[in-house]
């Protein structure tokens, strides 16, 4: 990506920002779209038909981004909303099971399955991680004829490795199970084609690599699957209407086609305006270019931090996306590290004006389209200064024969 793209993000010049896995910097065209929407609402000139048209335009743009059809995409609030809508709408029977790797899942793709275990008598089958990865073979081995669903992230939120989704979804199809993915970390940063992955459903929020705001998201459900489902939440936008929305009749309840049945009430129209503008940017740039850019920076950062002797998680390879993690995978709770050195390094980098996150024991650097080599240099220089000050790793070297 070039300097013109970076210039669209004013925050990129204020600090090295490595936290897109939580929330992206905002581009000027996205802010302008928000201001236009607020201007219409403030003046009373806002037109609801136009706002709904913006929602549908964002829906179509997102569908094109993942190789789906617009009627396979529902509008949600966030990833958790999408996961819950899909999971709770499945026709569970006591004794069914769901397979996942809790150690590498965001907590919000864990809670709902244990809740369904209590209310529907299903079994939650846990798969252990292997070297920070979700193991395809072990996940497949955990499935049987009572597996209704396999759920997994396309990229883990920490340590940020790419999951072999295609291999796992192929194994799920063999036993007649569905595959639901949390695509929070991949959409917008990595090529994601639903047919290539062989998945049945996908949930994503807009505030991360989709470059938009909190409170808006998408749920993709393959049409053939959606048509068999009864939404757990039902409201007017999910119903096929022959008349005005207030015209209720006792006729047979007819859901809208495909995933449109999962739409509920009025949308987050401000979020739709922002996301529509952000998707236009991604379409102009091309996700392939974005992916090459962020992966290239990630590889450079990973190499240079490893050269300093820091415990970078994972070697370079196809599993490395736009996230670089430093520390011990699983060596802490959600926002902490068990290793005092990692907490110290985190505090040092933050004091140096670098924005990053700490997740499950690891320092997480998540790279966005607005980052460049100067940001990488800032991190490496600050980390090098910390290593020198704390003599990190030197004691072992000096004691070695």
N, C-alpha and C positions, 0 to 999 in steps of 0.2 A: 504494500500500500504506500501511497506517497504523502508528501507534506500537506497537500490540499485536503486529504481525508482527515489527517490529524488536526488541521486547523478548524474543522467543524466542531471539535470538542474542546471548548475553552478550558475545561478542567484539566486537560492533558498537559497544559503548560504550567499549571499551578503545582503539580506534584506528580511523582511517578505513581500511577494508579494501577495496582495489580489485584483488583478485587471484583472483576466482572462476574466471577462465580457467585457473588452475592448480589451485586447491583452494578449496572453499567453506568459509566459517564453518559451524559445526555448530549446529543448532537444538536446544533443550532436549528436544523429543519424540524426536528421533533419538538423542540421548545416553541418554535413558531407555530406549529400546528396546534399545540396546546393553547397558545395565546389567542389564536383565531377562534378556537372553540369557546374559550372563556369570554372573548369579546362578544360573540353572538349571544351567549347566555346573559351577560351583563346588560346588554342593550335590549334584550327581548327579541332579537332578530333570529335567534336560533330556531331552525326548522327541524322537527322530529324526523320527517321523511329523509332529509339530508343526513341526519345523524345515523339513522338505520342503514342508509346507503353506505356510509363510511364503515360501519360494522361489517356489512357484506363484502365490501371491497377488501378489508383486512382479512376476512375469512378466505376469500378467493386467493389473495396473495400468499397467505400461509399455506393453503392447499397446494399451490403451484410449487412452493419452496420444498415441500416434502414428497411431491409426486402423487398427491391425492386429488380427489374431486371435492369441490366446495361442500356438497351435501354429506361428506364424510367428516366434517369439522364442526364441532360445537364450540360455543363461546363460554369460557369459564372465568373464574376470578384468579386462579393460580394453579400450580401443579397439584397441590393437595386436593383442591376442589375437583379437578379432573380425575385423579386417582380414586377418590371416594365415590364420585358419580358412577364411574365404570364398575368398581368393585362391588358396591352395594346394589347395583342393578342386575348383577348376574343371578341366575336361578340356582343358588346354592342348595345343596342337600347335605344333611348330616353325614359325615364320613368323607366328604370331598376334601381335597387338600390344595394348598397353595404353596409353591416353592419359591424361596428367596434367600438372599445372603444378607442377613441383618447387619453383620459387622461392617458392610460397605454400603449400606443403604442410608439415605437421609432418614431421620426418625419418622418423618411424615409418610414414608412408604413402609412403615412397620406397624404403627399404632392401629391402623384400620383393620389389618388382617387379624390381629389378636382380639379386636372388638368383634369381628365377624365370627371368630372362634367361639366367643361367649354366646352370641345371639343365634348363630346358625349351626353350631356344633361341628365346624370344619376343623381341619388339622393344619397347623402351620409347620411346614418342614423347612428347617434351617440348614443352609449349606455353609460350611466354613470357608473363609477366603484362603487363597494360596499366594503368598508373596505379594499381598496387596491387590490381587486380581480376583474377579469372580470366576471360578473354574468351570469351564464349559462341560467337561466330562463329569465332574462330581454333581453338577446341577442336573445333567441329563440322568444320572444314576438315581437321583432322588425322586424322579417322576415315575408314576405308574398309571394304571387305568382309572384311578380315582382322582388324578390331578386335573383340576379344572382350570388352573391358572398358574403361570410362571411370571414373576414380575422382577424387573431388574433395571438399573440405570444404564443409559447408553454410554455415559462417562460418569464415573463415581465422583461425588462431591469432594472426596478425599480418599486416597491420594491423587485422584484425577486421571485414572487409567481408562482407556477405551475398552469397553466390554465386547466380547465376541458374540454380539446379539444374534447374528445370522445362524451360528452353530447351535445356540440354545433354542432359538425359535424353531429350527428344523427338528430338534429332538422333541420339542413340545408337540409339534404337529403329529409326530409318529404315535403319540399316546392320546391324541385327540384333545390336547390342552390348548388354551389360548395364551398369547404372550402380550403382556402390558409393560410398556417401558416408560420410565421417568426420563424425559429428554431435556431436563432443565439445563444441563451443562453443554449439550451438543448443538441444539438448533441455533443457527446463526454463526457458529464457530466451526462446524464440521459438516461435510456433506452427509445428509440424512435422507435416505429414500426409503419409504415404508415398504415398497414391494421388494426391494433388494434385501432389506432386513428380514422380511417375512413375518412382520409383526401384525397384531390384530388391533392394538390400541396404543396411543401415545399421548402423554400429557406434558405440557410445557407452560411456563410463565413468560411474560414479555419483558421483565426488567433486567434480564441477564444478557446473553449474547444476541437477543432480539432487539436490544438497544432502546427499549421503551420504559414503561413505568410499572410500578406495583399495581396489583388489582385487576390485571387483565391477562387472560391466557387462552389456550386452545386445548381441546380434546379431540384427537383423531380417533375414529372407530371405523374399522373396515365395514363397508356397507352391508356385506352379507352377515356380519356379526351383529351390527346395530339393529338390523331388521328383526332379529330374534329377541331383542331385549325390551323389557318394560322399565322405563326410567323410574328410579326411586323417588325423584322429585318431578312433579308435573305442573306445568303452567302454560299460559296461552301461547308463548312463542314456540313451544314444542308440539302444539296441536295443529292439525290440518283444519283450517277454518274455511267455510264456504261463505260466510257473511262477516259482519263486523265482529271484532274480538269480544264485544259484550253480548253477542247473540248466542246464548246458551241453549242447547237442545238436549233431549234425552236420547238422541241417536247414539249409535255405537261410537265410542271414543276412538278417534283415529289420530295416531301419532304422525308427525312429519317424517319425511323420508330420511333414511340413514341416521347419521348422528345429529341431525337437526332436532330430533326429538329430545335431546338433552339440554337444549336451550331453555332457560327458565323465564324470568320476568324481564323488565327493562335492563338494558346493558349498561356497562360502565362506558358511557359515550366519550368521556374525556380520555379514558384509556384507549378506546378504539381510535380516536383521532391521532394520538401519539404513536400507536402501534402501526397504523396505516402509513404514516410518514416514515417510520423506521424501516418497515418492510420495503418501501420504495428505495431507500438507500441501499439495503442489502441486495435488492434486485439489480440496481445500477452497478454495484461493485462486483457482484457475483460471489457466492459463498466459497467457490473454489479458490478465488484470490484471497479472501479473508482467511481461509483455512491454511493456505500456504504461508501467509504472513505470520499468523500467530504461532503456528507450529515451528516455523523457523526461529522465531524469537525464543520459544520455549526450549528448543534444542540448544541454542547458544547459552541461555541462562543455566540450564542443567549442567552443561559441560564446565562452565566457568566456576560455578559454585562447587562442583565436585573437585575441581582442580585446587580449590582452597582447603580441601579436606572435610568439607561439610557433608553430612549424611543425606545426600539426595536420594529420594526413594525411587527405585527402579532405574534400569539402564535405558539408553535410547533405543527406540524401536517403534513399531506400528502402534503400540499401546499408548505412547506419549502423545497427548493432544496439546492443548493450550494451557495446561496446568502443571506447575512444577512444585513438588512438595519436598520439604526438608525436615527430617526428624525420623521418628519411629512410627510406622503405620500402626494405629491403634494404641499408641503410647500416651493415652490421656482421654479426657472426656471431650464433649463437643467443642468447647472453647478453650481448652487448656492442654498443656503438655506435662507429662510426668518428669521429663528431663529438665532440670533447672537451666541447663545451657541453652535449650531452645527457647525457654521463656525469656532469658536474658537477651538472646539474639533478636527475638521479636520486639522487645522493648527498645533495643538499640536502633533497629531499622525504623520503627515508628517514630522515635525521637529525631531521626534523620529526615523525616518528612515523607517517608515511603508508606503508601497505603497497601496493606496486605491483610491476610486473615490467618488465624490459627484454628485448626480443626483436628480433632481427635489425635492430639499429640504432634501435629505437623504444622510447620509454617507453609501456608498455601499462597503461591504466587499465581494468580490467574490472569492471563494476558488477553487484552482486547485489541480490536482493530486500530485503536488510537495509540497504542504503545509503539515505541521505536527503539533503536539501538541505544540512544542516549539514556533511556529509562533502565535498560539492562546494565549499562555502565554504572549508573548511580547505585543500583542494588549491589553490584559486585564490589564497588569501592567501599561502600558502607560495611558490607560483610567482611571485607579484607581488614578494615580498621578494627572491627570487633574481634576478629581472630587474633590480630596482633596484640590488642589490649588485654585480652583474656588468656592469651597463649593457648588458644584452643587447639588441641591435638598435639601440641609440642611436647608435653610431658611424656607421652607414649613414645614419641620419636627419640627423645633424649635418653630414655631408659633402655631403648632397644640396643642389643649388642652390635 
